[in-house]
Amino acid sequence: MKAVLPALARPLLEPHLPAEIQVSWFTSREEAMAMVPDAEIGWLDMNKSADWAAAVAAGTNLKWLSTIYAGLDALDTGLLRERGTRVTNGSGVNAHAVAEYAVMGALVAAKRYDEVLRAADRQEWPMDAPGKQELFEAEALIIGYGAIGKLIGQYLKGFGTNVTAVTRSGSDGSLTPDEWRERIGSYDWIFLAAPSTSESKAMIGADELAAMKPSAWIVNVGRGDLIDQDALIEALTKRRIGGAFLDTVTPEPLPPEHPLWRAPNSIHSMHLSGRSQTRMFLRAGALFVENLKAYVEGRPMKNEVDLEAGY
C-alpha cells in the first residue's frame, strides 16, 4: 500500500506507520508529481494551492486524499468524485486559532485599534477614542457554524454578545440558510466562517450589504469569495456599513494596486489567522495517523468530506 507524504511531517508520522505502508516522502512539487501517479494514499499539501491541485490531479490511483486544509475550493472535486477518491480534511486542527483571530478582529474594529496604532506610530496622543463600539450586548450573526463558527460563538458569549448562528437544520434557535438574509439588518457583527461552495459564493452581495446596519461590521475568516468584493468596495466607499475585517480576500495575495486595500474602514490580516499558532501541524499529524489506522482497518475516518457538498 503506497503513500506519498510530506517530508516535513516525517518525524511526526514515521514512528506510527503500519508495516504495510510503503512511503515516498516529497520535498517539492516536482517530487510529489513524480511519486503520486501509482499511490493509493496521498497527503499532498503545499504552500501554493496551484501546486497542491496539480499534484492531486496527477494522483490517478488515489483512494484516500488527506489534507490539513478545511476548504477544497482549489481542487477539482468533480474529478475526485469520478475517481472514487475519499477525502479527509483538517477541519478543527486550527479552529481555536482562527476563532481567536475572528474575535480579535471584532475587538480591533470595535475599538478601531488599527487607528490607535497609527496614532502611536505618529507619536500622537488622542484625547478621544477612535472606536467606541462594545461587544457587550451586541448582536452577532455567525454564518458557518462548524468547528470554527461554534468557537467564535463560544468566545463571543464570554463578552456578553448575543449570538445567532446559521445552520442547515435551524436547531437550537439558529437560522436556516434561507432565513438569515431577511434578518441581517438586526446584527452589529456578521461573522463569515463558511466554506466556499457553489451555494456560498458571493452570499454577501449588494442586497445584503444594503440591508445591513450602517454601523455593522463584517468579519470574514472563511473564504474571500463569500463576499462580492466589488459590492463591498462600493459599500465601504459610500460608508453604507461600519467596515470589514478581512482575513480572506480574492485573489490571494491581493495585488498592491487592488482598490480593496484602500477602501475606507477595511482592515486586512492577509490570511494569517490559521498561521497564528504553533500546534496545527502537530494536530494534523496526529489526525493523519489516527485516520491511517482507520483506513487500513476499514473503519470510518474522521473529517471525511462530502465531495458533492464541498465540505
C-alpha positions as CSV (number, residue, x, y, z in Angstrom):
1,M,0.0,0.0,0.0
2,K,1.9,3.1,-1.3
3,A,1.6,6.5,0.3
4,V,3.0,9.9,-0.7
5,L,3.6,12.1,2.3
6,P,5.3,15.4,3.0
7,A,8.9,15.1,4.2
8,L,8.2,17.9,6.7
9,A,5.9,15.5,8.6
10,R,8.2,12.5,8.6
11,P,9.4,12.9,12.2
12,L,5.7,13.0,13.3
13,L,4.5,10.2,11.2
14,E,7.2,7.6,10.6
15,P,7.2,6.1,14.1
16,H,3.5,5.4,13.9
17,L,3.1,4.0,10.4
18,P,1.8,0.4,9.9
19,A,4.3,-2.0,8.4
20,E,2.2,-2.5,5.2
21,I,2.5,1.2,4.3
22,Q,5.3,2.0,1.8
23,V,6.0,5.7,2.0
24,S,7.6,8.1,-0.5
25,W,8.5,11.4,1.1
26,F,8.3,14.5,-1.1
27,T,10.0,17.9,-0.6
28,S,8.9,19.7,-3.7
29,R,6.1,19.9,-6.3
30,E,8.2,18.0,-8.8
31,E,8.9,15.1,-6.4
32,A,5.2,14.9,-5.5
33,M,4.1,14.9,-9.1
34,A,6.6,12.1,-9.9
35,M,5.7,9.9,-6.9
36,V,1.9,10.2,-6.8
37,P,0.6,8.5,-10.0
38,D,0.7,5.0,-8.5
39,A,0.0,5.9,-4.9
40,E,-3.1,4.8,-3.0
41,I,-2.8,7.3,-0.2
42,G,-1.7,11.0,-0.5
43,W,-1.1,13.9,1.8
44,L,0.0,16.4,-0.8
45,D,-0.4,19.8,0.8
46,M,1.9,22.5,-0.4
47,N,2.1,26.2,0.2
48,K,0.9,27.2,-3.2
49,S,-2.6,25.9,-3.9
50,A,-1.9,25.5,-7.6
51,D,0.9,23.1,-6.8
52,W,-1.3,21.2,-4.4
53,A,-4.1,20.9,-7.0
54,A,-1.7,19.8,-9.7
55,A,-0.3,17.0,-7.5
56,V,-3.8,15.9,-6.6
57,A,-4.8,15.8,-10.2
58,A,-1.8,13.6,-11.0
59,G,-2.8,11.1,-8.4
60,T,-4.9,9.0,-10.8
61,N,-5.0,6.0,-8.4
62,L,-5.6,7.8,-5.1
63,K,-8.1,6.0,-2.9
64,W,-7.7,8.4,0.0
65,L,-6.5,12.0,0.0
66,S,-5.7,13.7,3.3
67,T,-5.3,17.4,3.7
68,I,-4.6,19.8,6.5
69,Y,-6.8,22.4,4.8
70,A,-10.5,22.7,5.6
71,G,-11.5,24.1,2.2
72,L,-11.2,22.2,-1.0
73,D,-12.0,25.1,-3.4
74,A,-8.6,24.8,-5.1
75,L,-9.3,21.2,-6.1
76,D,-11.4,19.6,-8.9
77,T,-13.8,17.8,-6.6
78,G,-15.7,16.5,-9.6
79,L,-12.6,14.7,-10.8
80,L,-12.1,13.3,-7.3
81,R,-15.7,12.0,-7.3
82,E,-15.2,10.4,-10.7
83,R,-12.1,8.6,-9.4
84,G,-13.8,7.5,-6.2
85,T,-11.2,9.2,-4.1
86,R,-12.2,9.7,-0.5
87,V,-11.0,13.0,1.1
88,T,-10.5,13.9,4.7
89,N,-9.8,17.5,5.7
90,G,-8.2,19.4,8.5
91,S,-11.4,20.8,10.0
92,G,-10.7,21.6,13.6
93,V,-6.9,21.5,13.6
94,N,-6.6,25.3,13.6
95,A,-10.1,26.1,14.8
96,H,-9.1,27.8,18.0
97,A,-6.5,30.0,16.3
98,V,-8.9,31.1,13.6
99,A,-11.8,31.7,16.1
100,E,-9.5,33.7,18.3
101,Y,-8.4,35.8,15.3
102,A,-12.0,36.4,14.4
103,V,-12.9,37.7,17.8
104,M,-9.6,39.8,17.8
105,G,-10.8,41.3,14.5
106,A,-14.1,42.3,16.1
107,L,-12.3,43.9,19.0
108,V,-9.9,45.7,16.8
109,A,-12.8,47.0,14.7
110,A,-14.9,47.9,17.7
111,K,-12.2,50.0,19.3
112,R,-10.5,50.9,16.0
113,Y,-7.2,49.7,17.4
114,D,-5.7,50.0,13.9
115,E,-6.1,53.7,14.2
116,V,-4.7,53.7,17.7
117,L,-1.5,52.0,16.5
118,R,-1.2,54.5,13.6
119,A,-1.5,57.4,16.1
120,A,1.2,55.8,18.2
121,D,3.4,55.5,15.1
122,R,3.0,59.2,14.7
123,Q,3.7,59.9,18.4
124,E,0.3,61.5,18.8
125,W,-1.8,61.4,22.0
126,P,-5.5,61.5,21.0
127,M,-8.0,62.9,23.5
128,D,-10.8,60.7,22.3
129,A,-11.1,57.0,21.4
130,P,-11.4,56.3,17.6
131,G,-13.7,53.3,18.2
132,K,-16.5,53.2,20.8
133,Q,-18.4,50.0,20.0
134,E,-18.8,47.3,22.6
135,L,-19.2,43.6,22.2
136,F,-21.2,43.5,25.4
137,E,-25.0,43.1,24.5
138,A,-24.2,43.5,20.8
139,E,-25.9,41.2,18.2
140,A,-23.7,38.9,16.2
141,L,-24.7,36.6,13.3
142,I,-22.3,33.7,12.6
143,I,-22.7,32.2,9.1
144,G,-20.9,28.9,9.0
145,Y,-21.3,27.1,12.3
146,G,-18.8,24.3,12.1
147,A,-15.8,23.9,14.3
148,I,-14.6,27.5,13.9
149,G,-18.0,29.1,13.9
150,K,-19.0,27.3,17.2
151,L,-15.8,28.5,18.9
152,I,-16.4,32.1,17.7
153,G,-19.9,31.9,19.3
154,Q,-18.5,30.5,22.5
155,Y,-15.8,33.2,22.8
156,L,-18.3,36.0,21.9
157,K,-20.7,34.8,24.6
158,G,-17.9,35.4,27.1
159,F,-18.0,39.0,26.2
160,G,-21.8,39.2,26.7
161,T,-22.6,39.2,23.0
162,N,-25.9,37.9,21.8
163,V,-25.1,35.2,19.2
164,T,-27.3,33.8,16.4
165,A,-25.9,31.0,14.3
166,V,-26.9,29.9,10.8
167,T,-27.2,26.1,10.4
168,R,-28.7,23.8,7.9
169,S,-31.2,22.4,10.4
170,G,-32.2,25.6,12.2
171,S,-32.0,23.8,15.5
172,D,-31.4,25.4,18.9
173,G,-32.6,28.8,17.9
174,S,-30.3,29.1,14.8
175,L,-31.4,30.4,11.5
176,T,-31.6,28.2,8.3
177,P,-29.7,29.3,5.2
178,D,-32.9,30.8,3.7
179,E,-33.8,32.8,6.8
180,W,-30.8,34.9,7.7
181,R,-30.9,37.4,4.9
182,E,-34.3,38.9,5.9
183,R,-32.9,39.5,9.4
184,I,-29.4,40.7,8.5
185,G,-30.3,44.3,9.5
186,S,-30.7,43.2,13.1
187,Y,-27.0,42.5,13.7
188,D,-24.0,44.6,14.7
189,W,-21.5,41.9,13.6
190,I,-21.6,39.5,10.7
191,F,-19.0,36.7,11.0
192,L,-18.3,34.6,8.0
193,A,-16.8,31.2,8.7
194,A,-18.4,29.1,5.9
195,P,-16.6,27.1,3.3
196,S,-16.5,28.1,-0.4
197,T,-19.1,26.2,-2.3
198,S,-21.3,26.9,-5.3
199,E,-24.1,27.9,-2.8
200,S,-22.0,30.2,-0.6
201,K,-20.1,32.2,-3.3
202,A,-21.0,35.9,-3.1
203,M,-23.5,35.2,-0.3
204,I,-22.8,38.7,0.9
205,G,-23.7,40.9,-2.1
206,A,-25.1,44.3,-2.9
207,D,-28.6,43.4,-1.5
208,E,-27.2,42.0,1.8
209,L,-24.8,45.0,2.3
210,A,-27.6,47.4,1.7
211,A,-29.8,45.7,4.3
212,M,-27.1,45.8,7.0
213,K,-27.0,48.3,9.8
214,P,-24.9,51.4,8.7
215,S,-22.7,50.7,11.8
216,A,-22.4,46.9,11.3
217,W,-19.1,45.2,10.5
218,I,-18.3,42.1,8.6
219,V,-15.5,39.8,9.9
220,N,-14.5,37.2,7.3
221,V,-12.4,34.3,8.3
222,G,-14.0,31.9,5.8
223,R,-13.1,32.5,2.1
224,G,-12.8,35.7,0.1
225,D,-15.3,34.7,-2.5
226,L,-18.1,34.6,0.2
227,I,-18.3,38.3,-0.5
228,D,-19.0,40.2,-3.7
229,Q,-15.9,42.3,-3.4
230,D,-17.0,45.0,-5.9
231,A,-20.2,45.5,-3.9
232,L,-18.2,45.6,-0.7
233,I,-15.8,48.2,-2.0
234,E,-18.8,50.3,-3.1
235,A,-20.5,49.9,0.3
236,L,-17.3,50.8,2.2
237,T,-16.5,53.8,-0.1
238,K,-20.0,55.2,0.3
239,R,-19.9,54.4,4.1
240,R,-23.0,52.2,3.9
241,I,-21.7,49.8,6.5
242,G,-19.3,50.3,9.5
243,G,-16.5,48.3,8.0
244,A,-14.9,45.0,7.2
245,F,-12.2,43.0,8.9
246,L,-10.9,40.7,6.2
247,D,-8.6,37.8,6.8
248,T,-9.5,36.3,3.5
249,V,-9.9,38.0,0.1
250,T,-9.9,37.2,-3.6
251,P,-7.3,36.8,-5.1
252,E,-4.6,35.9,-2.5
253,P,-2.2,37.6,-2.3
254,L,-4.2,40.7,-3.0
255,P,-2.3,42.8,-5.7
256,P,-0.9,46.1,-4.4
257,E,-3.0,48.1,-6.8
258,H,-6.3,46.4,-5.8
259,P,-8.8,49.0,-4.5
260,L,-9.8,46.9,-1.6
261,W,-6.5,47.8,0.1
262,R,-7.6,51.4,0.2
263,A,-11.3,51.0,0.8
264,P,-12.4,53.1,3.9
265,N,-12.8,51.1,7.1
266,S,-11.3,47.9,5.7
267,I,-8.8,46.1,7.9
268,H,-6.7,43.4,6.4
269,S,-4.9,40.5,8.1
270,M,-3.6,38.7,5.0
271,H,-5.0,35.2,5.8
272,L,-2.8,34.9,8.8
273,S,-5.5,33.6,11.2
274,G,-4.7,29.9,10.7
275,R,-1.0,30.5,10.9
276,S,-1.2,32.3,14.2
277,Q,-0.4,29.2,16.3
278,T,2.3,26.6,16.7
279,R,0.4,23.3,17.1
280,M,-1.6,22.9,13.9
281,F,0.9,20.7,12.3
282,L,1.2,18.5,15.4
283,R,-2.6,18.1,15.4
284,A,-2.7,17.4,11.7
285,G,0.0,14.7,12.1
286,A,-1.9,13.0,14.9
287,L,-5.2,13.2,12.9
288,F,-3.5,11.6,9.9
289,V,-2.1,8.7,12.0
290,E,-5.5,8.1,13.5
291,N,-7.2,8.1,10.1
292,L,-4.5,5.9,8.5
293,K,-5.1,3.2,11.1
294,A,-8.9,3.5,10.5
295,Y,-8.3,3.3,6.7
296,V,-6.1,0.2,6.9
297,E,-8.6,-1.5,9.3
298,G,-11.7,-0.5,7.2
299,R,-13.2,1.8,9.9
300,P,-14.8,5.2,9.3
301,M,-12.3,8.1,9.2
302,K,-12.6,11.5,10.9
303,N,-13.4,14.6,8.9
304,E,-14.4,12.8,5.7
305,V,-15.6,15.3,3.2
306,D,-18.9,15.2,1.3
307,L,-17.4,15.9,-2.2
308,E,-20.9,16.7,-3.6
309,A,-21.4,19.5,-1.0
310,G,-17.7,20.5,-0.9
311,Y,-17.2,20.2,2.8
